[in-house]
Amino acid sequence: MKSKLLTLLFALTASVAFGHGGVEIGPNGGRILELSKNETMHGEVTVKDGKFHVALLDKDMKPVAVETKSLTASGGTREKPVKLEVTKDANGFSLPLVKEGEWLIVQFKEKADSKAITARMEYDTGNCDACSSPEWLCKCAAKKADDKKPAPKKEK
């Protein structure tokens, strides 16, 4: 029982300490999601015309053709997930926005017979106090972690 309580306490502490995560921002100002096990394929999520757009990028953050690739998506809550309609065009994939505070979960396949890679992000549109960017696009967590380090003690 004691170990379960300690595990729960650690999990709650970690979620508070790391709740505001800095994210990698892509060349078009969108959030990068990792769509491979070896960082060779990324998805850059942007919002345009009231929809998410996911552009595919290679390891050098250069655009990738979407020819044989596929993406499925869901949103909503854990208790009531909703499958999202995904459309493909020459520039990537488009799908409806999820509601504020909900999770976007995408599954990417390189080819039809490939194993799916799953990526998740919380769509938090509230503004970060430090950089004024929406939280889902905030990249200042690393700086904030440095700011929280105690100041060096002065010698007397």
C-alpha positions as a printed NumPy array, in Angstrom:
array([[  0.   ,   0.   ,   0.   ],
       [  2.841,   2.35 ,   0.912],
       [  4.541,   1.856,  -2.471],
       [  1.272,   2.554,  -4.293],
       [  0.872,   5.81 ,  -2.4  ],
       [  4.457,   6.812,  -3.148],
       [  3.971,   5.984,  -6.835],
       [  0.781,   8.061,  -6.945],
       [  2.472,  10.958,  -5.149],
       [  5.408,  10.861,  -7.589],
       [  3.06 ,  10.765, -10.588],
       [  1.095,  13.767,  -9.333],
       [  4.268,  15.71 ,  -8.554],
       [  5.734,  14.945, -11.978],
       [  2.564,  16.016, -13.764],
       [  2.612,  19.362, -11.948],
       [  6.341,  19.893, -12.43 ],
       [  6.342,  18.958, -16.104],
       [  2.771,  19.978, -17.006],
       [  3.934,  22.956, -19.015],
       [  6.138,  21.356, -21.593],
       [  8.234,  23.119, -24.149],
       [  7.569,  21.762, -27.59 ],
       [  9.549,  21.691, -30.793],
       [  8.304,  24.255, -33.299],
       [  8.571,  23.538, -37.016],
       [  9.566,  25.735, -39.965],
       [  5.958,  26.922, -40.44 ],
       [  5.433,  27.836, -36.778],
       [  3.51 ,  24.645, -35.939],
       [  4.036,  22.   , -33.299],
       [  6.207,  19.031, -34.222],
       [  4.918,  15.525, -33.509],
       [  7.275,  12.574, -33.831],
       [  5.92 ,  10.139, -36.436],
       [  8.785,   7.616, -36.437],
       [ 10.822,   5.622, -33.947],
       [ 14.128,   7.068, -35.204],
       [ 13.224,  10.763, -35.738],
       [ 13.239,  10.48 , -39.54 ],
       [  9.587,  11.524, -39.981],
       [  7.828,  14.401, -38.269],
       [  4.386,  15.931, -38.507],
       [  4.033,  19.694, -38.152],
       [  0.606,  20.57 , -36.774],
       [ -0.731,  24.027, -37.625],
       [ -4.215,  25.522, -37.484],
       [ -5.593,  27.119, -40.633],
       [ -9.18 ,  28.001, -41.555],
       [-10.525,  26.344, -38.397],
       [ -8.819,  22.984, -39.054],
       [ -5.665,  21.195, -38.068],
       [ -3.191,  20.712, -40.891],
       [ -0.449,  18.107, -40.538],
       [  2.475,  18.565, -42.926],
       [  5.045,  15.78 , -43.179],
       [  8.712,  16.662, -42.688],
       [ 11.899,  14.607, -42.897],
       [ 14.748,  14.569, -40.35 ],
       [ 16.059,  17.857, -41.786],
       [ 12.592,  19.459, -41.474],
       [ 12.114,  19.467, -45.261],
       [  8.657,  18.692, -46.749],
       [  7.874,  15.073, -47.625],
       [  5.373,  13.903, -50.263],
       [  2.318,  12.201, -48.775],
       [  1.776,   9.725, -51.658],
       [  1.619,   6.324, -49.891],
       [  1.365,   7.664, -46.35 ],
       [ -1.793,   7.624, -44.245],
       [ -3.021,   9.29 , -41.083],
       [ -5.968,   8.5  , -38.841],
       [ -7.007,  10.709, -35.942],
       [ -9.238,  10.838, -32.916],
       [-10.07 ,  13.485, -30.37 ],
       [-12.424,  14.073, -27.493],
       [-12.02 ,  12.71 , -24.011],
       [-10.675,   9.407, -22.782],
       [-14.195,   8.413, -21.776],
       [-15.718,   9.431, -25.1  ],
       [-13.158,   9.445, -27.95 ],
       [-14.339,  10.56 , -31.37 ],
       [-12.856,   9.47 , -34.698],
       [-11.98 ,  12.506, -36.837],
       [-12.356,  12.684, -40.609],
       [ -8.939,  13.079, -42.217],
       [ -8.483,  14.357, -45.765],
       [ -5.229,  14.098, -47.7  ],
       [ -3.868,  16.589, -50.216],
       [ -0.491,  17.28 , -51.798],
       [  0.653,  19.291, -48.75 ],
       [ -0.372,  16.886, -45.986],
       [ -3.491,  16.035, -44.033],
       [ -6.405,  18.161, -42.801],
       [ -8.726,  17.304, -39.943],
       [-11.216,  19.077, -37.674],
       [-10.035,  20.915, -34.579],
       [-10.622,  19.233, -31.25 ],
       [-12.148,  21.279, -28.439],
       [ -9.995,  23.346, -26.11 ],
       [ -8.291,  21.107, -23.539],
       [ -8.916,  17.878, -25.449],
       [ -6.272,  15.579, -26.868],
       [ -5.51 ,  15.043, -30.537],
       [ -4.279,  11.512, -31.172],
       [ -2.899,  10.64 , -34.607],
       [ -1.726,   7.347, -36.041],
       [  0.666,   7.579, -38.968],
       [  1.597,   4.851, -41.435],
       [  4.437,   5.139, -43.942],
       [  2.731,   2.526, -46.183],
       [ -0.532,   0.584, -45.932],
       [  1.237,  -2.47 , -44.484],
       [  3.48 ,  -0.498, -42.071],
       [  3.007,  -0.503, -38.337],
       [  1.215,   2.635, -37.113],
       [  3.112,   5.209, -35.056],
       [  0.951,   7.042, -32.514],
       [  1.503,  10.655, -31.461],
       [ -0.516,  12.783, -29.033],
       [ -0.864,  16.421, -28.094],
       [ -3.153,  18.371, -25.827],
       [ -4.854,  21.267, -27.588],
       [ -4.466,  23.93 , -24.898],
       [ -5.144,  27.355, -26.395],
       [ -4.542,  29.284, -23.171],
       [ -1.616,  31.687, -23.381],
       [  1.681,  30.986, -21.663],
       [  2.48 ,  33.719, -19.128],
       [  6.146,  33.802, -20.111],
       [  5.983,  33.957, -23.912],
       [  2.288,  34.728, -24.638],
       [  2.126,  31.853, -27.153],
       [ -0.745,  29.39 , -26.925],
       [  0.301,  26.571, -24.558],
       [  0.094,  23.954, -27.326],
       [  2.791,  25.951, -29.167],
       [  4.825,  27.1  , -26.145],
       [  8.532,  26.412, -26.451],
       [  9.827,  28.161, -23.341],
       [  9.709,  25.29 , -20.792],
       [ 13.459,  24.718, -20.963],
       [ 14.042,  28.353, -20.076],
       [ 11.474,  28.156, -17.275],
       [ 13.234,  25.113, -15.815],
       [ 16.488,  27.116, -15.73 ],
       [ 14.663,  30.027, -14.075],
       [ 13.5  ,  27.73 , -11.249],
       [ 17.028,  26.663, -10.331],
       [ 18.062,  28.19 ,  -6.999],
       [ 20.47 ,  31.072,  -7.165],
       [ 24.043,  30.216,  -6.17 ],
       [ 24.742,  30.829,  -2.494],
       [ 26.904,  33.812,  -1.749],
       [ 30.02 ,  33.331,   0.325],
       [ 30.155,  35.349,   3.531]])
